[in-house]
Amino acid sequence: MSVSRSRSIGTRLMLATTLLIVAVVGVVVWRWTTSERDNLRSQKRTEARSFATSLASAYMNELDDDNWSQIRVGAELLLQDNPDFVYVIVHDDRRDDRIVAAAPADLVDQYVPDLVRLDITRAAIDRADVSGAEAETWLLRDVGTRARRGERIVEVAAPMRVASGKRTGVLRVGISLASVDRAVRSAELTAASIGALSLLVGLFGAWVLARRMTSPIRRLGASAAQIASGDLAHRAAVHRADEIGELAGKFNEMTTALEASFGQLRRTLTTFERFVPQKFLAVIAPEGIDRIEVGVGSPRRISVLFSDIRGYTKMSEGMQPLEVFNLLNEYIAAMGDEISRAGGFVDKYIGDAIMALFDDEHTDGVLDAALGMRRTLRRFNAERAAKGLVTLEAGIGMHGGDVVMGTIGFASKIESTVIGDAVNTASRIEGMTKEYGVAVLVTNAIVEGLAHPDRYHLRLISAEVKVRGRAQPVALYELLDAPAATSGGSDATPPATPPAVSGGAT
């Protein structure tokens, strides 16, 4: 099967390399520009704080002497010499924070300048005497030709104090961040240029690397196709001192193992002729079905289900052997599907009887299987009745406990089996369905192990029943086809008149 170029390793490697380079360059550009922006803004803030503090000290005496014109001249000269400075404002505390000096001059005699937001002005006046007020904001209007509306600025406020330490006013300085933004854009352009160059170099390197990697892989693919055609003597000719070379070596080892496996396959086929259920193999032959041996056993805790057709002997007397054979095959196939669907497996067929096993974690599954078998049997009988054929009725008995799963037999014939009290008891319980006149009987060993008892409609038949061949009595429950009306199905009310057990044993 050919691989499209979009799915090839070379294309994927180049794509992965491209994405990696883009990610790395993106992170580098982001970190670089962020660092550059933070550094430049920090410098502007430091510059603004230094100017504000110096100007506040320089203009303190003029403010105290009401020499406002001198302050205005100094502020105008400051703006002329520093193009990044947008405004200088001096508030006088003694005149209710009125602006007594400012550049631009149209701010004089205002209380709240219309250059920045109100909260910026309040913070400058209220906090300047404590630790200074510093904020990054934007202009609400044009400031002559120096700055445009919406331009970002940084404002710093510094207190103006007389020699006694008393605050007499606040000086505010606004500095434009336009130069910072230009520097950041320049850094971003430089980083993008370097990133684009790195991407081109990386793509070329990825292309070269992809060709070096895919060439031996293609040769390995050709060798695999040749071996798949039946040439097990072929070996891949890839000689490299890297992982691909190691893969080629393992590939050749696999081919050698394939040649040896044909002998093992013949032994497996011979063993498989003895037929063992697939789920049984996981217990008695974990290393493979070619290693099954007589007398191998494994202790397990399982649930056992026995099902038997009622009146089978009498029914078969009136039918031809082929009819009986076909009927049994149809019936067993239908029942086996329900058992498999519920998580169990058929261990063996004993004439018309079915013996099925369920692992301990499928304790609920054995009841699901019984209910499914009942539903399927009803459909099975309906189809046969519609054709005028004989219908069937079956009893089902279930019990659980510790058993040994293993193999018995001799050299030329091995058979899987289950040995334990649970098997014999389940068989006896199935036989008791005729005496009690019910379809399905379950012992307390099954009921007590249910994970979801409220899912089932269970009716207590008898709390203690003596089973033939067993010293300990068991409790018997009838599993009803109808769903439970309320939770707590395992505690359902027993029948008004429980059937008697003749002689105290069955």
N, C-alpha and C positions, 0 to 999 in steps of 0.2 A: 504494500500500500504506500503510495507516494505521499509525501508531506508537502502541503502548500507552503509557499514562501512566507505567508503571514504567520504560519505556525512553526516555522523552523527555529532551531536553537540559535542560529546566527541572527535572525531578525529579532528574536526575543532578547538576545544578549545586547544587541545594539539599542533596542528600546529601553531595556533596563538601565544601560549605561547613560542614555540620554536623560532619562528621568532622574537618575542619581545626580548627574552633573547639574541639571536644572535645579534640583532641590538644594544641592550644596551651594551653587552660585546664588540662588535666591536667599538662602540663610545668610551667606556672607554679605550680600548687598544690603539686606535688611539690617544686619548687625552693624555694618560699616556706616550706613546712612543714619541709623538711629544714634550711634555713638557720636558721629560727626554733628548731628543736630543738637544732641544734648550738650556736647562740649561747647559748641558755638553759642547756644542759648545761655549756658552757664557763664561764659565769658561776658555776654551782654549784661546778664544780671549783676555780675561782679562789678562791671564797669558802671552800671547805673547806680549801684549802692555806693561805690566810691565817690562818684560825682555828687550824688545827693548829700552824702555826709559832709563832703568838702564845702559844697555850696551852702549848706545849712550853717556851718561854722563861719564861713566867710561873710554871709549876709546877716548874721545874728545882730551885730551892732547896728546896721542900717535899719533893720526892722524895729529894734528897740527905740531908735531915734526917729522913727517914722520917715526915714530917708528912702522912700519907696522908688523914687526916680532913679537912684543909683542902682537899686536892685534890678530895675527894668532894663537899664542900659547893659548891666553885666549879663543878664539873661539873653538879651538880643545878640550880644557878642558871642556868647557860648553857642547859640544855635547857628550863627554864621560859620564858626570854626569847626563845628561837628555836624555834618550833614545827616547823621543817623538820629540826632536829637530832634524830637518832634515838638515838645513843649517843656516849659519850666513854669511852675505855678507856686505862689507863696500865699498861704492862708494866714490870717491874723486872728489868733485866739481872742484877743481883746476886743475885736469887732465882730464877734459872733461868726468867726471862721470866714469872713469875707475875703475875697481874693484882692490883695492890695498891690501885687506886682506879678506880672506874667509875660511870657513871650510864647505865642503871639499876644499882642497888647489888647485884643478885643475881649479877652477873658477877664480883664480887670473890672472890679466892682461886682462880679458875680459871686454867688455863694456855692452854687453847684455847676461846675463847668459842663458844657454840652459836648465835650470831647469823648468821654467814656461813660460807662454805665453808672447809675447812682450808687450801687453797692460798692463799686471801686472807690468812689469819693468818700463814702462813709467809713470804709475800712481804713483809708489813708488817714482820716482825721481822728478816728477813735483809737487806732492801734499804733500810730506812729510813735507816741510817747512811751510805749512799752517795749516793743521789739522791732518797730518799723513795719510798714505795710508793703508787701511786694506781690505783684499780680501780673499775669499774662492775659491780655485782653485785646480788643480791637477798637478802632476809631469809629465814632458814630457819624462823623462828617469830615469833609476835606479840611486840611490845614494848609491853606495857601497852595504853594507848589511843592511843599515838603513831603506831604503824605496824602494818600487818598482814603476815602471812606472804606471801611472794612479791612484796612491794613492792620496786621497784627503788630502789637507793641508790647513792651514790658515796662511797667510803671513801678517806681520805688519812691516811697515817702520817708522823709527823715525829719525828726523833731528839731525845732530851733529853740535853744535854751539860752537864757541869760547866765551871768556868772554864778548866780545863786542856785542854778539848776532848775529854775522854774521854766516851764515851756511857755513860749509866747506865740509860737506859730508852727506851721508845718510846711516844708518844702517838698514839692512833687516833681519828679523828672520822668518824662516818657521817651523811650528810645525805640525806634523802629526795628522790626525783625526782618525787614525785606532783604538786607544783606545776608542774614542767616539763611533764609529760604533760597537765595541764589547760590550760596555755597553748597547747600544740601543738594540742590538739583545738579550742580556740577559734579558732586561726589557720586550721585546716582548714575549719571551718564558715564562717568569713568568706570564705575563698577560694572555697569551693563556691558560696556565695550570689552572689558577684561573677561566677563562671563561668556560673551559670545565667542571670543577667541578660544577660551577654554573648552567650550562646547564643540567647536569644530575639531580641535585637536583630539578631544575625547572620542568623538565619533569615528575619526580615522583609526585611532588605536583599537576601538571596539570592533571595527570592520576587519582589521588584520587579525585580531585575536579570534573572532568568530570563524574566519576561514581556517585558521590553524586547528580549531576544535572540531569543526563539523566535517572536515575531510576524513579523519580516521573513523568518525562515527558512521559516515556513509559507507566506508569499507566494511565496518562491522555489520551494517544492515545488509549489504550484499552477501556477506558470508552467512548470515542468518537465513536468508532466502535460499541459499544453496543447500544448507543443512535441512531446511524444512522440506525441500524437494526429495530428500531421502539420502543425500550424500553425507552420511555420518562420519566418514573418514576425513572430511574437509576441516581445516583449521584456519582461523582468522590470522592474516599476516599483518598485524599492527604491532610495531616495536617502538614503544615510547616509555620514558622513565617518569610517568606521571599517573594520575588516576585513570586516564583513558587507557594507558598501557596495562594498568592493573585490571581494568574491566575486560580488556581483550584476553588477558590471561585467564580470568574467571570464566569467560565465555568458552574458551577452549577446554577448560576443565569440565564445564557443563556438557559439552559435546561428548567428551570421553565418558562422562557418567551416563549420557543417553545411550551410548552403545552398550554399556553394562546393564542398563535397565531392562533390555529386552528379555534377558534371562529371568530377571525378577518378575517381569510381567507374565511370563509363562507360568511361573510358580503361583502368582496371584490368581490367574485364571483357574488353575487347578483347585486352589483353595476356595475360590468364590463359588465353585460348583456345589459346594456343601451348603450354601445359603445360610447366612446369619443376618438377622435384621440390622439395618444400618445403625440404629441407635444403640443396639447391643454391642456393636463393634467398638464404639468409643470407650466401653468399659473393659471388654475382654481382649481387645486388640488395639491399644493406643498407638502402637508402633507400626500398624499396617495389617491388612487382612492376610498378607502372606506369612505372618508370624503367629497365627492362631495355633494354639497347642491344646491337646487334651488335658483336662484337669485344671485349667486356669480359672480361678474364681475371684470375685470381688464383692465384699460385703456392701450392701446398699440398703437404704430405706426407701421403699417404693409403695405405691398403691396398685392393687391388682383388681382388674375388672374381668368377670366371667359373664359371658352371654351364651344362652342356649335356646335353640328353637324348640318350642313346646309341641309335642305330638309329632315329632319329626319321623320316628320309626313308622308309625301308622300311616302318615302321609306318604312316605316314600314307597310303601307297599303298593299303593294304587297308581304309581307313576313309573314311567320307563326310566332306566338308569341315566340315559342322556338328559332327560327332562330334569331329573334330580340334580345332575351335575351342573347344568346351566343355571338352574334356580339357585343353587348354592353359590355359584360364582357371582351372580348378580347381587345376591343378598350380602355376601362377604365384602364385595367391592364397595357397596353403599355404606356398610357399617365401618369399614376401614377408613374411609374418607373422613367420617366424623371423629374417629379416634385420633387420626393424625392432626386434624384441625384443632383439637383440644390439647395437643401437646404430648400425646401418648404414642405408643407403637404396638403393633400386633406381634406378640411373641410366637404364638403358634395357633394352628387350627386343629381341633380335636373333633373330627367328624363335622357336625354342624355347630359345634361350640367354638367360641372365640375367646382367647385369653390375651388381654392387653395389659401393658405395664405403663405406669406413669411415675416420673421422678418425683422426689419429695416436694420440690418446689411447684409441682403441678397438682397438688392435692385438690385444689378447686377444679382443675382440669378434668379429673375423673368424673365429677358430677356433670360438668359441661358435656363431656363425651356421652354420658348416659342420656341426657336430655336430647342431645343431637341425634343419637341413635333412635330414640323414640319418635322424634319428628320425622326422620328419614323413613322409618318403618311405616309410619302412617301414609306417607306419600307413595312408598313402594307398594303397599297393599291397595291403595286407591287405583294406581295404574293397573295392577294385576286384576282387580275386581272389574275394572272397565273392560278388560279383555276377556272376562269370564274365566280367569285362571284362579287357582287356589291361592289363598292369602296365608300369611304367617303371623305367629305371635311368639314373642321371645321374652324370657326372663333375664334380668341383669342383677348380679350380686357383686358387692365391692367391699374390700377390706384392705387395710394397710399395715405394714410392719417391716421388720428387718428380714432380709433375705440374702442369699448368695447368688449372684449372677455369674454364670460360667459356662464351661463346655464339658460335655460328657461324650463318650464314644470310644473309638479305637482308631488305628492308623488310617483306615480307608473311609471312615465315616465319622464325622464330628457333628454334634448337634448342640445348639445353645439351649440353655435351660435356666430356670429359676427355682431354687430350693428354699423352702422355709414355710413356717406355719401360716404366713399371710396368704400363700397360694392355696393351701388346702382349705383354709377358712373361707376364702372368697368363693371357692368352688361350692362349698357346703351352703353358703349364704344364697348363692344363685339357685340352688335346688330348693331352698326354703320359700322362694317366691311362689311356687305352686301351692304349698301348704297354706300360706297366708293369703293367697289369692290377690297378690299385688304384682306389678310389673318390675319394680326396682326396689331392692333392699340395700341399705347402707349401714355399716357398723359405726359404733361410736369412735373407733380409731380414725375413720375418715372425717366424721363430723367435727371432732375435736381439733383436727388439723386444718380446718378451713380458714383461709385468710379473710373471706367475705361471706360469712354464713347468711347474712341478710339477703343475699341474692337468690337463695334457694328456698323452696317450700318443702320443709321436712316435717313428717308426722311421726311421732314416737309410737312404735308398735309395742315394744316391751323393753323395760329397763334391764332385765336379766334374762338371757336366753342361753340355754346349754346347747352348744354345738357339738355334734358327734365327733369324737376324736380329739376334743379340746377340753382341758381341765377348767380353764377360766371362762366364765360366762361373758357374753357381749350384750350390748344394747343394740336394738335394731330400730332403724328408721325407714319409713317409706319416702322415697323421693317422688314427689308429685309433679306432673307435667305443667300445672298452672303456676304462674309466677307468684311469689309471696306477696300477700296483701299488706303485711306489716313487717318491720324489721324483727330480728331475733327468730329467724325461721327454725333454728335448731332447738328452740324451746317450745315448739308448737304443741298444742293440747293433744294428748293421746286420744285414740278412739274410745267411745263409751264402753265398748265390750271388746277388750283385746282378745284375739284368738288364742285358744289354749294350745300348749305344746304337749303332744302326747308323750307320756313317759318322762317328761322333763328333759328330753334330749332329742336332737335331730341329727 
